[in-house]
Amino acid sequence: MESDFHMVNEDGETSYVNNSRHQQKALVETKPVLEKAVAQVCAAVLSRNLVVCDLGCGSGRNTLIFLSEVIDATRGHPVELQFFLNDLPVSYVLDGNEGNIYIAKTTSPSVVELYQEQFQDLILFLELRYKELAFGGQMVLTFLGRKEDDVYSGSMNYIYELLAQSLQSLVEKNLVNQKKLNSFNLQIYGASVAEVKKVINQSGLFDINRINLFGSNWDPYNDSEDNNVLDSIQSGVNIAKSIRAVMETLLVIHFGEFMIETLFEEFTRKVAGYLQREDNTKYSIIILSLQRK
């Protein structure tokens, strides 16, 4: 797990540290929800020793931003804080999605159901967190989701379809084995707000204080509210770097390191071309604040 599932290390051009502005923007959006949750916990919990867990923290300055925001939110409350940081995802085996690496237009309904069943593991996540939290404890979750009800229409579907097309291009150049591509699937699912609410209600363990969804441009350096792309080529470079920083180790362990540069050069071109003709170029990010019943 530690060797295969981690962000790109060090501080080079393709590292997570230098290509994690998406995550930083999500932290900014989450800050008001986090501050309110921390304040409510400080007021409700009698213990002066509070434990804070950052699950999926990555590495670098973003983790320190989160820590400082929690510390700032406790000012005026005589509490002692203990932080736990963790960032190891769960692996995921999935058959029958040949040529794709996520839910694409050609993905069968049966495979979509497998992804949706996998999302039900959120109930287990909630059960474990429920056991860890004191009465009145709270949890703030931020994760990629889907704005549309149609499971085939999320912006994640489009960007990962471009990555799959890039891998297919390498298959055609004999740089990647077709069987290797057919057996590679991303271990994520962009759920809709309705799906998230349904799972939480099924668990019966938490009350939803707040749930909302916001859009963040694929290009982490594009802070505009609209979908205008001034320089599709540069945006393609920025987007490719942000994806690479998160996924390079997964790709290397499955396909081998020799193809990485060629893959992301191809991906950069495909993303730039997509930006020139399409306007669905925003991630949907869900912010969720829960309170233990």
N, C-alpha and C positions, 0 to 999 in steps of 0.2 A: 504493500500500500504506500509506504513512504517513498519508495523509489519510483513508482509508476504514476502516482496521482498527486501531482503538485504543479504549481505555476512555474513559469520559466524563471530560474534563479539569477542571482548576481544583479548587476545594474547596467547591462549592455543595451543596445538599441532595441532588441526584441524582448527584453525582460518584462516581467509583470510590474515591477516597480515603476518603470517608465511608460507603461501602457495600461494603466488601471484607472484612467480618468472617468470611465463609465461608473466604476464602483464608487469613486469619490463623489460624483454627481448624485448617485443614489443616497449616499450618506447625508448630503445636504438636504435632500427631499425628506429624509427620514428624521432629521434632527428634531423638529417640533413634536413628533409622535414619541420619540425616545425621551425627550425632556419631560413630557407629561407623564409617561409611564414611570420614570424614575422618581419623580416627585410624589406620585400616588403611592408607590411602594414605600418610600421613606415615611409617609404619613400613616400608612396602614399597618406596617410590620413593626412589632415591638422590639425585635432584636436590633442592636446597633451594629451588628456584623452582617454586611450584605455581600452576597456572592453574585458576580456578573459573569456570564458565559457568552463568548462571541463564537458561534458555531459557523464555520465557513469564513474565517477571518482573512484568508490570504496572507500577505506579508507586506512589509513596508509602511509607508507613511499613513495609509488609510486606516490601518489598525490603530495607530497612535491617535488619529483623529477621533475614532470611536471612543477610545479610552478617555481622551480629554473631554469629550462631550458628556460622558457619564459623570466624570469627576465634577465638572462645572454644574451639572444638574443637581448634585448633592450638596452644593454650598448652602450653608445655613442649617444643615442637618448633621449632628455629631455622629457620623457613621464611619466604620472602618470597611474599606472595600477590598475584596479579593477577586482577581480576574482569572478566568480560564479561557485560553485561546485554542481553537481546534479547527482544522481544515482538511479532513479526509472524507471524501465522498464514498458512497456505496457503489460497488460495481454492479453492472446490469447486463445479462445475457438475453439475446433477442434474435429469433429466427424469422425468416420469411419476408425480409425487407430489402431484397437484393437490389443493388445499385443505388440505394438511398442510405443516408446516415441519420435521418430523423424522419418526421412525418412529411412526406412530399405528395405531390398530386397523384403519383402512381402507387402510393402506399395503400395496401389493402385495408378494408375495415377491420379485419381480424387482427392485424398488427396494431392499428389504432387502439383497439380494445386492450391489447397487451400493455401499451403505454399508459392507458387510463387505469388499468388494474395496478400497475406499478405506482401510480400516483396515490393509490389508496394506502401505501406505506406511510403516508403522512399521519395516518391514525396512530401507527406505532410510534412515530416520532412524538406526537402529542402525548401519548400515554407515558412515555419515558420522561418527557419534560414535566408532566404533571406530578410525577413521583418526586422529582428534584426540587420543585418550587414549593415554597412555604405558602400557607393560606394567604391570599391577597397578593401573591407574587405575580409578576407580569412578564410577558414575552413580546418582543417586537421582531417581526419577520419581514425581510425584504427579499424578493426573488422575482425572476423573470416569469411573466405570465402571458396572457392572451386577451386582447381587447374584444375580438370577435367571438361569437358563439360557435361559429364553424371551425372545427378542429383543424381543417386544412388551410385556414386563411390567416394564421398569425404571422407576424413579421419574422419570427424565429424560423418559421417554415421556409421562408424565401432565402434568408441568408445562409442557412445550412444546406439548402438545395444547391446554392451556388458553390459551396464547399464540396458537396458531393459531385457536382459537375466537374470541378477542378480535379478531383481524384480520378474521375472517369477519363479525363483527358490524359492523365498520367498512365492509366491502363492502356490507352490507345498508343502511347509512346513506349510501351513495354517497361515502364518504370515502376508500375504497381501491378500486383497480381489481382485479377478479377475476383478470385475467391476471397482474397484478403479484404477487398472493398465490400463484398457481399456480407462479410461477417463482422463488419464494423458499424456500430450504432451508438449514438450519443446517449449518455445516461441522464437525460434531462427530460422534463415535460413542461411545456408552457401552458398552465391551466388558466381557465377563465375565472373571473371573480365568482361566478355562480358555482363552479366546481369546487373552489376553495371553501366557500361557505357551506356547501353540502357536506364535505368531509369533516369540517369542524363541528357542525351540528350532529353528525353521526357519532362523533367521539363522545359528545356530551360532557366534556371535561372543562371547556373554556367558554367564557363569554367574549363576544367580539366587541371591543371598545371602538374600534375604527378599522375600516378597510377601504382603501382607495387605490386607483390605478393612474399612473402618469406615463407619458411618453418621453423617451430619450433617444435622440438621433443616433443612428448607427455610428456616425462619425463622432467620436468622443470630444472633438474640438469644435463641433458645430453646436452652438448654444442657442440657435434661433428657434422660435416657436413654430415656424412654418416648415415646409418640406423642401425649400429651395436649397440647391447645392451649387455653390459658386464655382468650385473646381472639383469635378468628378474624379480626376486622376489623383489629386492629393487626398481627397476623401477616401478613395479606394485604398491608398497606402495606409492611412490612419486606421481604417476599419480592419484591414488585414493584420496590422500589428496588434490591435487589441484582441482579435480572435487568437492569433498565434501565441500571445503571452499566456493565455489560459489553456490552450489545447495542444501545444507543441509536444509535451511529454506523452500525452495519450497517443498522438499520431506516431511519434517515434517508436514507442514500445510496440505498436501494432504493425507499422509498415516499414520501419527502419529510418535511420537518420539521413541517409543519402538523398532522399527525395524531398526533404522539407523546403529547401530554398526554391526548387522548381515548383512545388505545390503552391507556395504562397505568392510567387510571381504570377502564376496562372490565376489564382484566386483574386489577386489585386486587379488584374485585367477584367475579370468577369464582374466584380463588384462595381468597378468604374463604369462599365458598359450598362449595368443594371441601373445605376444612378442617373444615367443620361436619359433613360426611357420610362422609369417608374417613379412613383412618389410615396410608396409604402416603405419608408426607410426609418421607422422608429421602433425601438424596442418598447414593449409594454411591461412596466414594472409594477408589481403589487406591493403595497405597504400594508402590513397587518399588525394590529395591536390587540393582544389577547390577555385576559385576566383569568387566573385559576379560580374555578368555582369552589 
